[in-house]
Amino acid sequence: MGLTGLLAGCSSWLGEAEDPPLPGERISVLALQSTVQPDIELTDQRVILPEPEPMVDWPQNGGYPSHALHHVALDNEVLEQDWSIDIGEGSMDDNLLLNQAIVARGVIFTIDASAEVRAFAASSGKRIWSLELAPEDEEDSTLLGGGLAYEAGVIYATTGFAEIIAIDAPSATILWRQQVTAPMRSAPTVRGGRVFAITIDNQTVALNARTGETLWNHRGASEGASFIGGASPAVDQGVVISAYSTGELYALRVENGQVIWSDALAAAGRTDAVSAIADIRGLPVIDNDLVVATSNSGLTTAIDLRTGYRVWELEAGGIQSPWVAGDYVYLLTNTNDLIALRRKTGQVKWVTVLPRFTDPEEQEGPIVWTGPVLAGDRLIVGNEQGEVMTVSPYSGDILGQDEVSGPITLPPSVAGDSLYFLTADADLIAYR
């Protein structure tokens, strides 16, 4: 199957014309509109993006340690499925696939919901090796899923059984295992010989990448309610940005974990139980002098990296990662608004409302979208129904839509002019 809609004209979400509707109560179109509106000051301002840059590898969750990828090259006008493979145990009950596949030196590395790591040839999907990480006494436990990062020939894995593990990438040999205070749901971040990970009890741990020795840790406040999953730390310019389930955001010094500044991303006036959870699950982004982060409680903010000063804030947020590209930030909110913001001011350039319900008339069957990823001049988003949609980063116009063979709960990885979807059913699908 080809993702022909990635550049081709799109068909209607509503399909062909239907018979006239039956009499009865109808839902106002206004009820499905966004509460975020474009800023009229930006009406005549063109969106100019950086030129697409080739991404040979996708070595960590979010691509790079900073999570700032800007505009990834994806030159193919029409993407065709090249191969599809099963990577192990998919999401089921409390065992969930929580993190992206990573790509390094022509090899794709995955970790399934039971904490088994596998390596596949990117060219063919052929399995190279597999390695079970769970100790025997943990194999029947729930929530074993973890995440991966790669640096200098070594895979680093976080696990749901409170261990960080270093694996020699070519041979699948375990180099070291380090016990930490609590399980981890988010993938680690590795940079400059240090491994950074966040535990479910809101601690940031820094390890020596070569030996596994603990260098320092930082403890945030505990939180009773949060979402399953978490945000990998962002690391750049000697600063670690740690996002906790409380909505707290900390800037820490790489060398010793000392706090530079902190902030709390909790929007006021949230009364329902879900939006009252301030969890930061989307990856924070360090882009030059700015940190961009969003929280489930409905607040997105840009913060000066050195001072902690809030440059701007927007009362809209969610659990997806913001995407920074040049002068713009792209954001997918909990209400399925895909928004383009000015990076410097937070002003809204455009808003596209993605489908919110499988039955929009009755407002039943909520649709959960994930993304966006900016690759090859299009924003790519997917949903749990297995639908992929592409949107113009310049105007917000929908460019196309297609389907893949499984629920999409994670944004795709992009490497070597290829797009890799990891579905909730544990299917890894390569498009080229």
C-alpha positions in Angstrom: 0.0 0.0 0.0 1.3 3.5 -0.8 0.9 6.7 1.1 -0.1 8.4 -2.1 -2.0 11.1 -0.1 1.3 12.4 1.3 1.4 14.8 -1.6 -1.6 14.0 -3.8 -4.9 15.8 -3.5 -6.9 14.6 -0.6 -10.3 13.0 -0.6 -13.1 14.2 1.8 -13.2 12.9 5.3 -16.9 12.6 4.8 -16.7 10.5 1.6 -19.2 10.8 -1.2 -22.4 12.8 -1.0 -25.0 11.2 1.1 -28.8 11.2 1.1 -30.5 14.2 2.8 -30.3 13.9 6.6 -33.3 12.7 8.6 -35.1 15.3 10.7 -33.9 15.7 14.3 -31.5 17.6 16.5 -28.2 18.6 14.9 -24.9 19.5 16.5 -23.9 23.1 15.7 -20.8 23.4 13.6 -19.6 26.0 16.1 -19.3 23.2 18.7 -16.6 21.6 16.6 -14.6 24.8 16.0 -11.4 25.8 17.7 -11.3 28.1 20.6 -7.8 29.3 19.3 -8.1 31.8 16.6 -5.4 33.1 14.2 -3.9 36.5 14.9 -5.0 39.1 12.3 -1.6 40.7 12.4 -0.2 37.6 10.7 -2.7 37.4 7.9 -0.4 38.7 5.2 2.8 37.2 6.6 4.2 34.3 4.7 5.5 31.2 6.5 9.1 30.6 5.5 10.7 27.4 6.7 14.3 26.2 6.8 15.4 24.1 3.8 14.9 20.4 4.5 18.0 18.7 6.0 18.8 15.1 5.4 18.4 12.9 8.5 20.7 9.9 8.1 19.9 8.5 11.6 17.2 8.9 14.2 19.2 7.9 17.2 17.0 9.0 20.0 13.4 9.7 21.0 12.6 13.0 19.2 15.6 12.5 16.8 18.3 14.6 18.5 19.0 15.2 22.2 17.6 18.8 21.9 14.5 17.5 20.1 14.8 20.4 17.6 14.9 18.9 14.1 13.4 21.8 12.2 12.7 20.5 8.7 13.6 16.9 7.9 14.3 15.9 4.2 11.9 13.4 2.7 12.2 13.8 -1.0 9.9 11.1 -2.3 6.8 12.6 -3.9 4.8 9.4 -3.3 5.8 7.0 -0.5 5.3 3.3 -1.0 5.4 0.6 1.7 8.7 -1.2 1.4 8.3 -3.7 4.2 6.4 -4.5 7.4 7.6 -6.6 10.3 6.4 -7.7 13.8 8.7 -6.3 16.5 7.3 -8.4 19.4 4.6 -7.7 21.9 2.3 -4.7 21.2 0.2 -2.6 23.5 -2.2 -4.6 25.6 -3.8 -3.8 28.9 -1.1 -2.2 31.0 1.8 -3.2 28.8 2.3 -0.4 26.3 4.5 0.6 23.5 5.5 4.1 24.6 8.5 5.2 22.5 9.6 5.5 18.9 11.9 3.1 17.0 15.4 4.5 16.7 17.7 4.3 13.6 21.5 4.3 13.6 24.0 3.2 11.0 21.5 1.4 8.8 20.0 -0.5 11.7 16.6 0.0 13.3 16.3 -0.7 17.1 13.0 -1.3 18.9 11.9 -2.2 22.4 8.5 -3.9 22.7 6.0 -3.9 25.5 7.7 -6.7 27.3 11.1 -5.0 27.2 12.6 -7.1 24.5 15.1 -5.2 22.3 15.4 -6.1 18.6 17.7 -4.9 15.8 16.6 -4.9 12.1 18.3 -4.0 8.9 16.8 -0.8 7.7 17.1 -1.8 4.1 15.1 -5.0 4.3 13.5 -5.3 7.7 15.5 -8.5 8.3 16.1 -9.2 12.0 19.7 -9.1 13.1 19.4 -9.9 16.8 17.0 -9.8 19.8 17.7 -9.5 23.5 15.3 -9.9 26.5 16.0 -7.4 29.2 13.5 -8.3 31.9 14.9 -10.3 34.8 13.1 -13.7 35.3 11.3 -12.4 38.4 9.9 -9.4 36.3 8.8 -11.2 33.2 5.2 -11.4 34.3 5.0 -7.8 35.6 3.0 -5.1 33.9 4.2 -1.9 32.3 7.5 -3.3 31.2 7.8 -1.0 28.2 10.7 1.3 28.0 12.7 3.3 25.5 16.0 3.4 23.6 18.8 5.9 22.7 22.0 5.4 20.7 25.4 6.9 20.9 28.9 5.8 19.7 27.9 2.1 19.0 26.0 1.6 22.3 22.2 1.3 22.8 20.9 2.6 26.1 17.6 1.2 27.4 15.3 2.4 30.1 12.9 -0.1 31.6 9.8 -0.5 33.6 11.7 -2.6 36.1 13.9 0.3 37.3 17.0 -0.5 35.4 19.1 1.4 32.8 21.0 -1.0 30.5 23.8 -0.4 28.1 24.0 -2.8 25.1 26.8 -3.1 22.5 24.8 -2.4 19.3 26.7 -4.7 16.9 26.8 -7.8 19.2 23.8 -7.4 21.6 26.2 -7.8 24.5 25.1 -6.2 27.8 27.9 -3.8 28.9 26.3 -2.8 32.2 23.1 -2.6 34.1 22.3 0.1 36.7 19.4 0.0 39.2 17.6 3.3 39.8 15.0 4.4 42.3 11.9 3.7 40.2 10.6 2.4 36.9 10.9 4.5 33.8 8.4 5.0 30.9 10.2 7.5 28.8 13.3 6.8 26.7 16.7 8.0 27.9 18.6 10.9 26.3 22.3 10.5 25.7 24.8 13.2 25.0 28.5 13.8 25.5 29.1 10.6 27.4 26.2 11.0 29.8 22.9 9.2 29.9 19.8 11.1 31.3 16.6 9.4 32.3 13.4 10.4 34.2 11.7 7.9 36.6 8.0 7.7 37.2 8.4 9.3 40.7 9.8 12.4 39.0 13.5 12.0 39.4 16.1 12.8 36.8 19.1 10.5 36.9 22.4 11.2 35.1 24.8 8.2 34.5 28.3 7.8 33.1 27.6 6.3 29.6 30.8 4.2 29.7 30.5 2.7 33.2 26.9 3.2 34.3 28.1 5.1 37.4 25.5 7.5 38.9 26.8 11.0 38.5 23.8 12.9 40.0 20.1 12.9 40.4 17.4 15.5 40.8 14.1 15.0 42.6 10.9 16.8 41.6 7.6 16.8 43.5 5.6 13.5 43.6 2.3 13.4 41.7 -0.6 11.1 42.3 -2.3 11.3 38.9 -0.4 11.2 35.6 -0.6 9.6 32.1 1.2 6.4 31.3 4.4 7.5 29.5 6.6 10.5 29.9 8.9 13.0 28.3 12.6 12.2 27.6 14.8 15.1 28.8 16.1 17.6 26.3 19.8 18.3 26.4 21.8 21.0 24.7 24.3 23.8 25.5 25.2 22.3 28.9 21.6 22.3 30.1 19.2 19.4 30.8 15.4 20.2 30.6 13.4 17.8 32.7 9.7 17.7 32.4 7.7 16.0 35.2 4.2 14.7 35.6 3.4 17.5 38.0 3.7 20.1 35.2 7.1 21.2 36.6 9.8 22.0 34.2 13.4 22.2 35.4 16.6 23.5 33.8 19.6 21.6 35.3 23.3 21.8 34.7 24.6 18.9 32.8 27.7 18.5 34.9 26.1 18.4 38.4 22.3 18.6 38.2 22.2 22.0 39.9 18.9 23.8 39.3 19.3 26.8 36.9 15.6 27.7 36.9 12.2 26.0 37.2 8.6 26.7 36.0 5.2 25.1 36.4 3.0 24.6 33.3 -0.4 24.5 35.0 -3.2 26.5 33.3 -5.7 28.2 35.6 -9.4 27.4 35.7 -9.3 23.7 34.7 -12.1 21.9 36.5 -12.5 18.6 34.8 -10.4 15.6 36.1 -8.4 15.0 33.0 -7.3 18.6 32.1 -6.5 19.2 35.8 -3.6 16.8 35.4 -0.7 19.0 34.6 1.5 16.2 33.2 4.1 17.2 30.6 4.2 14.2 28.4 5.3 15.8 25.1 9.0 16.3 24.6 10.4 19.7 25.6 12.4 21.3 22.9 15.6 23.3 23.2 16.0 25.5 20.1 19.0 27.9 20.4 18.1 30.3 23.3 14.5 29.0 23.7 12.8 26.2 25.5 9.3 25.2 24.2 7.1 22.9 26.2 3.4 22.1 26.5 1.3 20.5 29.3 -1.9 18.5 29.4 -3.5 21.1 31.5 -3.7 23.4 28.5 -0.6 25.7 28.6 2.2 26.0 26.1 5.1 28.3 26.8 8.4 29.5 25.5 11.1 30.1 28.1 14.5 31.7 27.8 17.0 28.9 28.2 19.5 30.9 30.4 17.2 33.0 32.6 13.9 31.0 32.9 12.0 34.1 31.8 8.7 33.3 30.0 8.9 34.8 26.6 5.3 33.9 25.7 2.5 31.5 26.7 -0.6 30.2 25.0 -3.6 28.7 26.7 -3.7 25.6 24.6 -1.8 22.4 25.2 -1.7 18.6 25.1 0.4 15.5 25.5 2.0 15.6 22.1 5.5 17.1 21.4 5.7 20.6 19.9 7.8 20.8 16.7 10.0 23.8 16.2 11.0 24.8 12.6 12.7 28.1 11.9 10.4 30.9 13.0 7.4 28.7 13.7 6.2 26.1 16.3 3.7 23.5 15.4 1.5 22.1 18.1 -1.2 19.4 18.4 -3.6 20.0 21.3 -5.8 17.8 23.3 -8.8 19.2 21.3 -7.2 18.1 18.0 -6.3 21.6 17.0 -3.1 21.6 14.9 -1.7 25.1 15.4 1.1 27.1 13.8 2.7 29.7 16.2 5.3 32.4 15.8 8.4 31.1 17.6 9.3 34.6 18.9 5.9 35.8 20.0 3.5 32.8 20.3 1.1 34.5 17.9 -1.2 32.1 16.1 -0.7 32.0 12.3 -3.2 29.3 11.5 -5.4 26.6 13.1 -6.6 23.4 11.5 -9.1 21.3 13.4 -8.5 17.6 12.9 -11.4 15.2 13.0 -12.4 14.7 16.7 -14.9 11.9 16.5 -15.5 8.8 14.4 -19.2 9.8 14.6 -19.1 13.6 14.5 -22.9 14.0 14.4 -23.3 12.2 17.7 -19.9 13.3 19.0 -19.0 9.7 19.8 -15.8 7.7 19.3 -13.1 10.2 20.3 -10.1 10.3 17.9 -6.7 10.7 19.4 -4.0 12.1 17.1 -0.2 12.0 17.5 2.5 14.2 16.0 3.3 16.4 14.2 6.5 15.6 12.3 7.7 18.0 9.7 9.3 16.2 6.8 9.5 17.0 3.1 7.3 20.2 3.3 4.4 18.5 5.0 3.3 18.0 8.6 2.6 14.3 9.3 0.0 13.2 11.9 -1.6 9.9 12.7 -4.4 8.5 14.9 -5.5 5.4 16.7 -7.8 4.4 13.8 -4.6 3.9 11.7 -5.2 7.0 9.6 -2.3 9.2 8.4 -2.9 12.8 7.4 -0.6 15.4 5.9 -1.0 19.1 6.4 0.6 22.1 4.7 3.0 23.8 7.2 2.5 27.0 5.3 -1.3 27.3 5.3 -2.7 24.5 7.4 -4.5 23.1 4.4 -5.0 19.3 4.4 -2.9 17.8 1.7 -3.8 14.1 1.9 -4.8 11.1 3.9 -4.1 7.4 3.9 -4.2 4.4 6.2 -1.7 2.1 7.7 -2.3 -1.4 9.0 -2.6 -0.6 12.7 -3.3 2.0 15.4 -0.8 4.9 15.4 0.0 6.1 18.9 3.5 7.3 18.3 4.9 9.8 15.8 7.0 8.3 13.0 10.8 8.2 12.8 12.4 9.6 9.7 15.9 8.5 8.5 17.6 8.0 5.2 14.6 9.4 3.2 12.4 6.8 4.8 9.4 7.0 7.1 9.0 4.4 9.9 5.7 3.9 11.7 5.6 1.7 14.8 1.9 0.8 15.4 0.4 -0.1 18.8 0.1 -3.7 17.5 3.9 -3.8 17.3 4.1 -3.6 13.5 7.1 -1.6 12.2 6.3 -0.3 8.7 8.8 1.3 6.4 7.8 3.7 3.6 10.1 5.0 0.9 
